[in-house]
Each structure stands twice: as C-alpha cells, then as structure tokens.
Amino acid sequence: STPRRKQLKSGIIAFHGRHSTLPCRVREISETGARLEVENAQVPDTFELLIELDGLEASCAVVWRRGSLV
C-alpha cells in the first residue's frame, strides 16, 4: 500500500461536468487514494477532486463510505 500523508486542506468535489460542486476537507492523500470529509451531502460514486492549493485535479471513484468520510 502507498503511504498516506496526514493532511487537512480544502478540496472541491466536482461532478455533472463540473456544474455541481461540494466543498470537502482532504484528511489524507496518497498516489492511489484519499480520505475526504464531506458534511451533510451525498457524494456521487464518481467525481473530480480539485485541490486548488496544490493545482491537483484527479478523477475519483468512491470505494468506501463511513459517516461523513469517503
């Protein structure tokens, strides 16, 4: 498994061709995955993760859900 770095930065979950967005907190991130915290919203199964601070854009698919975490 790829080591994940503990993080706490703002991200954006974008879907529907980026016409819909949800704010999120990036709790951990690695080359192969991320732990995201989203409050009071249903995250779609596939989305784009945008982390403006890092200039990161990644296509994502949800592999697990636990409360406010995906």
N, C-alpha and C positions, 0 to 999 in steps of 0.2 A: 504494500500500500504506500501511497505517496504521503510524505509528511505534510500535515496541515499547519499553517501558521495562525495562531490566535489573532483575531482582528476585531475591530469594531469601527466600521466605516459605513457610510451611506451608500446605498445602491438603488437601482431602479429596475423593477421587473417590468418589461415591456412586452405586449402581445397585441394580437389583432393588427399586425403590420405596424406595430409601434403606435397605434392610435390610442391604445389603452395602457396606462401605467399604474404601478403600485410602488410606493416607497418601501424599502426594506433596509435592514441592518445586516451587514456581512459579518457573521460571527467567526467563521473560519473559512479559509480558501486554500486550495491546492491546485496542482496541474489538472487533476481529474474530477474535482468536485468542490462544493461549497456548502456551508451551513448558513442558511438565511433565516432571519426572523422577520415575520410579517404580522402586523396586528390587525385584527378584525377584517380580514379579507381572504377570499378564496383564490389561491394561486393556481393558474392553469397548469395542465400537465407538461406543456412545453412553452418556453418563453425565451426572450433575450435578456441576459443580465448585463446591465450597464453600470460600470463604476467609473464615474466621471473623473474622480481624483487620480485614478491610475490610467485613464484612457482605455479601459478594458471594455470589450464587447464580446460576449460569449453566448452561443446557443446552448440552452439548457433543457434537460428533461428531469422532472421530479422522480426520484427513486424511493423516497420515504417522506412521511408527514407525521409530525408529532406535536400536537397543540399548535402554537404559533410558529413552529420551526419546520422548515423543509430542507 
